[in-house]
Amino acid sequence: MSTFRAAIAAAVIVLGAAAPTRATETLRLDDAFQRVIQSHPELAVLRYREASLRAQVEQAAQSAPLQLGASAENVLGSGTASGVSGAELTVSLASVLERGGKRAARVALAEQHYRGLDLQREAKQLDLLAEVARRYLDVAAARALSVLAQQDVAQRQRAAAATSMRVAAGGAPESVRLAAQAAVTRAQGALSRAELAQAASIRRLALLWGEHDPHYAIVSGELTALPPVRDYTSLIARLAASPELRRFASEARLREARLQLARSARSSDMQWQLGVRRLEVDNDWGLVGSLLIPFGNAERARPGISAAEADLSALDLEREGQTRTLETTLLEVAAQIEMAVAEARHIDDALLPLLQQAEQAAERAYRTGALSHLEWAQLQSEITASQRDRLHASIAAHRGLIDLQRLTGESLLPASTPSKESQP
C-alpha cells in the first residue's frame, strides 16, 4: 500500500461512538475512486478526445487524392470550330507528389498528439483522485469534530449535574446552575452544527460522481495517527516522476515533430497531370501530360522553421521555470506537514496531559467546595479547544500528504486498478 493510501486509511475517524447517520451503504476510499473514474465527465471527454486524435493520425497518413478531370476544346466557336463537330475531348488524372517527407512529418506530429493524451489522462485522473481523497478526508474530519462535540456535551453535562447537586445543598447560588446549563446548551448547539457539517461533507463527496442524495457511512479508522515527516531532498528527487515535468519530454517530441514538418515545407510539391485527348480532325487519340513545380518554397518556409526552432529552444527554460515552481510548492507542503505533526505531538505529549490532570483536580476541588464553577468550566473549555487544535493539526498533516503525493506523481490507485478506461 502506498504512503498516500496508508495515510488516507488512517485519516478515516472513529474516536468514540459515531454520530447518528442515515447511511445504508459503507463507502470505502477505493469505492469513491472507482465511482469517479467510471463516471466523471472530464475523464469521459478524454476518451472521446482519444478517438478524435486516433482519427487525425489516420487522416495525416493519407496521401494526396487523385483528381479526375475532363475538358473540351474547339467547341461552340466559328468556322471549323462551330458546334461540337471539331471538339477535342481530354480525360485526365491529376494529383500532387509530396516531397521532403511531408507525409511522414504529418504522421509523426499527429502521433505525438495522440501519445501525449496518455499523460493528460494521467494528470487529470491524479487531480480528480486527489480531490476525492481531500473530500473523503473532509468527511472523516467532520465525523471527528462531531465526536469531539459529543465529548464536550458529556463533560458539560457532568459539570452541570455536579453544579445542581451543589446548588441543592445550598453551596452555590441558582445562577451557577443556570450558567452550567447554558454551557450544556452551547455545547449541544456545537454538536448539532457538527452533524450538519458531516452530512454536507458526505453530499459534497458524492457530487463528484453525480449523486445528490447520498446515504453512506465511511470505513472506520484512526485520524490520530500522524503521517511520517519525509526528507525534503528525497522528495525533490521524486519530482521528475510528476506529470507536470514528464510532460516536457512529450512536449519536446511534439515540438521536434512540428520543426520537422516546418522543414519539409522547403521542398516544393510537384503537381502532375496525365490524360488522353481525342483529336477530332484526324480521329486519333494522344497522351497529354503536365508537371508544375512552384519556386521559392525554401524562402516561404523560413519563418515557420524559425518559429518552430524558437519554440523548441524555449522548452528547456520552460521546464526549469516549472521545476522551480514545483520545488517551492513541495517545500511549502513538506513544511506544512512537519509543522502540523510537531504541533500535534506537542499537544499529545505536553499540553493535553497537563490540562487533563488540571481538570481532574479542578473537579475534585469543586466537589469539595474549594473551587468555583467558572474555573472548572474554563479548564473544560481549554481541553476541548486543545483537542480541536490537535484534530486540525492532524487534518492539516494528512491533507498535506495528499498534496505531496499529487506533486510527486505517485499513483493513487491500487496496483490492480487499470488507469485507462475502455474506448467509447
C-alpha positions as CSV (number, residue, x, y, z in Angstrom):
1,M,0.0,0.0,0.0
2,S,1.4,3.4,-1.0
3,T,2.1,6.1,1.6
4,F,-0.9,8.1,0.3
5,R,-3.3,5.1,0.7
6,A,-1.9,4.3,4.2
7,A,-2.4,8.0,5.2
8,I,-6.0,8.1,3.9
9,A,-6.8,4.8,5.6
10,A,-5.5,6.3,8.8
11,A,-7.5,9.5,8.1
12,V,-10.9,8.0,8.5
13,I,-12.1,8.7,12.0
14,V,-13.6,6.7,14.9
15,L,-12.7,8.4,18.2
16,G,-15.7,7.1,20.0
17,A,-19.3,6.5,19.3
18,A,-20.1,7.6,15.7
19,A,-22.7,10.3,15.2
20,P,-26.1,9.1,14.1
21,T,-26.4,8.6,10.4
22,R,-29.0,7.5,7.8
23,A,-26.3,5.7,5.9
24,T,-27.3,2.4,4.3
25,E,-24.0,1.7,2.5
26,T,-20.4,1.6,3.6
27,L,-18.2,3.7,1.3
28,R,-14.5,3.0,1.2
29,L,-12.0,5.3,-0.4
30,D,-11.3,2.8,-3.2
31,D,-15.1,2.7,-3.9
32,A,-15.1,6.5,-4.2
33,F,-12.1,6.4,-6.6
34,Q,-13.8,3.9,-8.9
35,R,-17.1,5.8,-8.9
36,V,-15.3,9.0,-10.1
37,I,-13.1,7.1,-12.7
38,Q,-16.2,5.5,-14.2
39,S,-18.5,8.5,-14.3
40,H,-16.7,11.8,-14.2
41,P,-17.3,13.8,-17.4
42,E,-13.7,15.2,-17.6
43,L,-12.3,11.7,-17.9
44,A,-15.1,10.7,-20.4
45,V,-14.2,13.7,-22.6
46,L,-10.6,12.4,-22.8
47,R,-11.8,9.1,-24.0
48,Y,-13.6,10.8,-26.9
49,R,-10.6,13.0,-27.4
50,E,-8.5,9.9,-27.9
51,A,-10.9,8.7,-30.6
52,S,-10.6,12.0,-32.3
53,L,-6.8,12.0,-32.2
54,R,-6.6,8.5,-33.5
55,A,-8.7,9.6,-36.5
56,Q,-6.4,12.5,-37.0
57,V,-3.4,10.1,-37.3
58,E,-5.3,8.1,-39.9
59,Q,-6.1,11.3,-41.8
60,A,-2.4,12.5,-41.7
61,A,-1.3,9.2,-43.2
62,Q,-3.5,9.7,-46.3
63,S,-1.7,10.7,-49.5
64,A,-2.8,13.4,-51.8
65,P,-6.1,12.5,-53.6
66,L,-6.3,11.6,-57.3
67,Q,-8.4,14.1,-59.3
68,L,-10.4,13.0,-62.4
69,G,-10.7,15.8,-65.0
70,A,-12.4,16.3,-68.3
71,S,-12.0,19.2,-70.8
72,A,-13.3,20.1,-74.2
73,E,-11.6,22.4,-76.8
74,N,-12.6,23.9,-80.1
75,V,-16.3,23.9,-79.3
76,L,-19.1,26.5,-80.0
77,G,-16.7,28.7,-82.0
78,S,-16.8,29.9,-85.6
79,G,-15.9,28.3,-88.8
80,T,-14.4,24.9,-88.4
81,A,-14.8,25.2,-84.6
82,S,-18.5,25.9,-84.8
83,G,-20.8,23.5,-83.0
84,V,-19.1,20.4,-81.5
85,S,-18.0,18.6,-84.6
86,G,-14.4,19.8,-84.2
87,A,-14.3,19.3,-80.5
88,E,-11.2,17.8,-78.9
89,L,-12.0,16.0,-75.7
90,T,-9.4,15.3,-72.9
91,V,-9.8,13.0,-69.9
92,S,-7.1,13.2,-67.3
93,L,-5.9,12.1,-63.8
94,A,-4.1,14.6,-61.6
95,S,-2.6,14.7,-58.2
96,V,0.2,16.2,-56.1
97,L,3.6,14.4,-55.4
98,E,4.6,15.4,-51.9
99,R,8.3,15.9,-51.4
100,G,10.6,16.5,-48.4
101,G,9.0,13.9,-46.2
102,K,5.8,16.0,-45.6
103,R,3.5,13.0,-45.2
104,A,5.9,11.3,-42.7
105,A,6.2,14.6,-40.8
106,R,2.4,15.0,-40.6
107,V,2.0,11.5,-39.3
108,A,4.8,12.0,-36.7
109,L,3.1,15.2,-35.4
110,A,-0.3,13.6,-35.2
111,E,1.1,10.5,-33.4
112,Q,2.8,12.8,-30.8
113,H,-0.5,14.5,-30.1
114,Y,-2.1,11.0,-29.7
115,R,0.7,9.8,-27.4
116,G,0.6,12.9,-25.3
117,L,-3.0,12.2,-24.4
118,D,-2.0,9.4,-22.0
119,L,-0.1,11.9,-19.9
120,Q,-3.0,14.3,-20.0
121,R,-5.3,11.5,-18.8
122,E,-2.9,10.5,-16.0
123,A,-2.6,14.1,-14.8
124,K,-6.4,14.7,-14.9
125,Q,-7.0,11.4,-13.1
126,L,-4.5,12.3,-10.4
127,D,-6.1,15.7,-9.9
128,L,-9.6,14.1,-9.6
129,L,-8.4,11.3,-7.3
130,A,-6.6,13.8,-5.1
131,E,-9.8,15.8,-4.9
132,V,-11.7,12.6,-3.9
133,A,-9.2,12.0,-1.2
134,R,-9.5,15.5,0.1
135,R,-13.3,15.3,0.3
136,Y,-13.1,11.9,1.9
137,L,-10.8,13.4,4.4
138,D,-13.3,16.2,5.0
139,V,-16.0,13.6,5.8
140,A,-13.6,11.9,8.3
141,A,-12.7,15.3,9.8
142,A,-16.4,16.2,10.2
143,R,-17.0,12.9,12.0
144,A,-14.1,13.6,14.3
145,L,-15.4,17.1,15.1
146,S,-18.8,15.6,15.8
147,V,-17.2,13.1,18.2
148,L,-15.4,15.9,20.0
149,A,-18.6,17.8,20.3
150,Q,-20.3,14.8,21.8
151,Q,-17.5,14.5,24.3
152,D,-17.8,18.2,25.2
153,V,-21.5,17.8,25.7
154,A,-20.9,14.9,28.0
155,Q,-18.3,16.7,30.2
156,R,-20.6,19.8,30.3
157,Q,-23.5,17.6,31.5
158,R,-21.3,16.1,34.1
159,A,-20.4,19.6,35.4
160,A,-24.0,20.7,35.3
161,A,-25.0,17.6,37.3
162,A,-22.4,18.4,39.9
163,T,-23.5,22.0,40.0
164,S,-27.1,21.0,40.5
165,M,-26.1,18.9,43.5
166,R,-24.1,21.8,45.0
167,V,-27.0,24.3,44.5
168,A,-29.5,21.8,46.0
169,A,-27.2,21.5,49.0
170,G,-27.1,25.3,49.4
171,G,-23.4,25.6,48.4
172,A,-23.9,27.7,45.3
173,P,-26.4,30.2,44.0
174,E,-29.0,29.4,41.3
175,S,-27.1,31.5,38.8
176,V,-24.3,28.9,38.8
177,R,-26.7,26.1,37.9
178,L,-28.1,28.2,35.1
179,A,-24.7,29.1,33.8
180,A,-23.7,25.4,33.8
181,Q,-26.9,24.5,31.9
182,A,-26.2,27.3,29.4
183,A,-22.8,25.7,28.8
184,V,-24.5,22.4,28.1
185,T,-26.9,24.1,25.6
186,R,-24.0,25.8,23.9
187,A,-22.2,22.5,23.5
188,Q,-25.3,20.9,22.2
189,G,-25.6,23.6,19.5
190,A,-22.0,23.0,18.5
191,L,-22.8,19.2,18.2
192,S,-25.8,20.0,16.0
193,R,-23.7,22.1,13.7
194,A,-21.0,19.4,13.6
195,E,-23.6,16.8,12.5
196,L,-24.9,19.2,9.8
197,A,-21.4,19.7,8.6
198,Q,-20.9,16.0,8.4
199,A,-23.9,15.5,6.3
200,A,-22.8,18.3,4.0
201,S,-19.4,16.8,3.6
202,I,-20.8,13.5,2.5
203,R,-23.0,15.2,-0.1
204,R,-20.0,17.2,-1.4
205,L,-18.1,14.0,-1.8
206,A,-20.9,12.2,-3.6
207,L,-21.3,15.1,-6.0
208,L,-18.0,14.1,-7.6
209,W,-19.8,11.1,-9.2
210,G,-23.1,13.0,-9.7
211,E,-25.1,11.7,-6.7
212,H,-27.3,14.3,-4.9
213,D,-28.9,12.2,-2.1
214,P,-26.2,10.0,-0.6
215,H,-26.7,7.6,2.3
216,Y,-23.2,6.4,3.1
217,A,-21.1,5.5,6.1
218,I,-17.3,5.7,5.7
219,V,-14.9,3.0,6.9
220,S,-13.7,3.5,10.4
221,G,-10.1,4.2,11.1
222,E,-7.9,6.5,13.3
223,L,-7.2,10.1,12.4
224,T,-5.0,10.4,15.4
225,A,-2.2,8.5,13.6
226,L,0.2,11.1,12.1
227,P,1.8,10.7,8.7
228,P,5.6,10.4,8.5
229,V,7.7,13.5,8.0
230,R,9.6,12.9,4.8
231,D,13.0,14.3,3.9
232,Y,12.9,17.3,1.5
233,T,15.9,16.2,-0.5
234,S,14.4,12.8,-1.2
235,L,11.1,14.5,-2.2
236,I,12.9,16.7,-4.7
237,A,14.3,13.6,-6.4
238,R,10.8,12.3,-6.9
239,L,9.6,15.4,-8.7
240,A,10.9,14.0,-12.0
241,A,8.1,11.5,-11.9
242,S,5.4,14.1,-11.7
243,P,3.1,14.6,-14.8
244,E,3.9,18.3,-14.8
245,L,7.6,17.5,-15.5
246,R,7.1,14.4,-17.6
247,R,5.0,16.3,-20.0
248,F,8.1,18.3,-21.1
249,A,9.6,15.1,-22.6
250,S,6.4,14.6,-24.5
251,E,6.3,18.3,-25.4
252,A,9.9,18.1,-26.7
253,R,9.0,15.3,-29.1
254,L,5.9,17.2,-30.2
255,R,7.9,20.4,-30.9
256,E,10.5,18.4,-32.8
257,A,7.8,16.9,-34.9
258,R,6.5,20.4,-35.7
259,L,10.0,21.5,-36.6
260,Q,10.4,18.6,-39.0
261,L,7.0,19.4,-40.6
262,A,8.1,23.0,-41.0
263,R,11.4,22.0,-42.6
264,S,9.6,19.6,-45.0
265,A,7.8,22.7,-46.4
266,R,11.2,23.8,-48.0
267,S,10.7,21.1,-50.7
268,S,8.3,22.0,-53.5
269,D,5.5,19.6,-54.2
270,M,5.0,18.6,-57.8
271,Q,1.6,18.8,-59.4
272,W,1.2,16.3,-62.2
273,Q,-1.5,15.5,-64.7
274,L,-1.8,12.7,-67.2
275,G,-4.6,12.2,-69.7
276,V,-5.8,11.1,-73.1
277,R,-7.0,13.5,-75.8
278,R,-9.2,12.7,-78.8
279,L,-8.1,14.6,-81.9
280,E,-11.4,15.1,-83.8
281,V,-9.8,16.3,-87.1
282,D,-7.8,13.1,-87.6
283,N,-10.0,10.9,-85.5
284,D,-6.9,9.9,-83.4
285,W,-6.0,9.7,-79.7
286,G,-3.0,11.1,-78.0
287,L,-1.5,11.3,-74.5
288,V,-1.2,14.7,-72.7
289,G,0.6,15.4,-69.5
290,S,1.9,18.3,-67.4
291,L,4.1,18.9,-64.4
292,L,4.1,22.0,-62.2
293,I,6.8,22.8,-59.7
294,P,6.4,26.1,-57.7
295,F,9.5,28.1,-56.9
296,G,10.5,29.9,-53.7
297,N,9.3,27.4,-51.2
298,A,12.5,27.5,-49.2
299,E,12.1,31.2,-48.5
300,R,8.4,30.9,-47.7
301,A,9.2,28.1,-45.3
302,R,11.9,30.0,-43.4
303,P,9.6,31.9,-41.0
304,G,7.8,28.7,-40.0
305,I,11.1,27.0,-39.4
306,S,12.4,29.8,-37.3
307,A,9.3,29.8,-35.1
308,A,9.5,26.1,-34.6
309,E,13.2,26.3,-33.7
310,A,12.5,29.1,-31.2
311,D,9.6,27.1,-29.6
312,L,11.9,24.1,-29.2
313,S,14.8,26.1,-27.8
314,A,12.5,27.7,-25.2
315,L,11.4,24.4,-23.8
316,D,14.4,23.9,-21.5
317,L,13.7,27.3,-19.9
318,E,10.0,26.5,-19.5
319,R,11.0,23.2,-17.8
320,E,13.4,25.0,-15.5
321,G,10.7,27.5,-14.5
322,Q,8.1,24.8,-13.9
323,T,10.7,22.9,-11.8
324,R,11.4,25.8,-9.6
325,T,7.7,26.4,-9.1
326,L,7.1,22.8,-8.1
327,E,10.1,22.7,-5.8
328,T,8.8,25.8,-4.0
329,T,5.3,24.2,-3.7
330,L,6.9,21.0,-2.5
331,L,8.9,22.8,0.2
332,E,5.7,24.6,1.4
333,V,3.8,21.4,1.6
334,A,6.6,19.5,3.3
335,A,6.9,22.3,5.8
336,Q,3.2,22.3,6.4
337,I,3.3,18.6,7.2
338,E,6.3,19.0,9.5
339,M,4.7,21.9,11.4
340,A,1.4,20.1,11.8
341,V,3.0,16.9,13.1
342,A,5.1,18.9,15.5
343,E,2.1,20.8,16.8
344,A,0.1,17.5,17.2
345,R,2.9,15.8,19.1
346,H,3.3,18.8,21.4
347,I,-0.3,18.8,22.3
348,D,-0.2,15.0,22.8
349,D,3.0,14.9,24.9
350,A,2.8,18.1,26.8
351,L,-0.3,20.2,26.7
352,L,-3.2,17.7,26.9
353,P,-1.8,15.6,29.8
354,L,-1.4,18.8,31.9
355,L,-4.8,20.1,31.1
356,Q,-6.5,16.7,31.8
357,Q,-4.7,16.4,35.2
358,A,-5.7,20.0,36.0
359,E,-9.3,19.3,35.0
360,Q,-9.5,16.2,37.2
361,A,-8.0,18.2,40.1
362,A,-10.5,21.0,39.5
363,E,-13.4,18.7,39.5
364,R,-12.3,17.2,42.9
365,A,-11.8,20.7,44.3
366,Y,-15.1,21.9,43.0
367,R,-17.0,19.0,44.6
368,T,-15.3,19.8,47.9
369,G,-16.2,23.5,47.6
370,A,-12.6,24.7,47.2
371,L,-13.0,25.9,43.6
372,S,-15.6,27.9,41.7
373,H,-17.6,26.5,38.8
374,L,-16.1,29.2,36.5
375,E,-12.6,27.9,37.0
376,W,-13.6,24.3,36.3
377,A,-15.6,25.3,33.2
378,Q,-12.6,27.2,31.9
379,L,-10.4,24.1,32.1
380,Q,-13.0,22.1,30.3
381,S,-13.1,24.7,27.5
382,E,-9.3,24.6,27.3
383,I,-9.3,20.8,27.0
384,T,-11.9,20.9,24.2
385,A,-10.0,23.7,22.4
386,S,-6.8,21.7,22.6
387,Q,-8.4,18.5,21.4
388,R,-9.8,20.5,18.4
389,D,-6.4,22.0,17.7
390,R,-4.9,18.5,17.8
391,L,-7.5,17.3,15.3
392,H,-7.0,20.3,13.0
393,A,-3.2,19.7,13.1
394,S,-3.7,16.0,12.1
395,I,-6.1,17.0,9.3
396,A,-3.6,19.5,8.0
397,A,-0.8,16.9,8.0
398,H,-3.0,14.4,6.1
399,R,-4.2,17.0,3.7
400,G,-0.5,18.0,3.1
401,L,0.3,14.3,2.4
402,I,-2.3,14.2,-0.3
403,D,-0.9,17.3,-1.9
404,L,2.6,15.8,-1.6
405,Q,1.6,12.6,-3.4
406,R,-0.1,14.6,-6.1
407,L,3.0,16.7,-6.6
408,T,5.3,13.8,-6.9
409,G,3.0,11.9,-9.3
410,E,2.6,8.8,-7.2
411,S,-0.4,6.6,-8.2
412,L,-3.4,6.9,-6.0
413,L,-4.9,3.6,-7.1
414,P,-4.2,0.0,-6.2
415,A,-1.8,-1.8,-8.5
416,S,-4.6,-3.9,-9.9
417,T,-6.7,-0.9,-10.9
418,P,-6.4,0.0,-14.6
419,S,-5.5,3.6,-15.3
420,K,-7.1,3.6,-18.7
421,E,-10.7,3.0,-19.4
422,S,-12.2,1.2,-22.4
423,Q,-12.8,3.2,-25.5
424,P,-16.2,4.6,-26.3
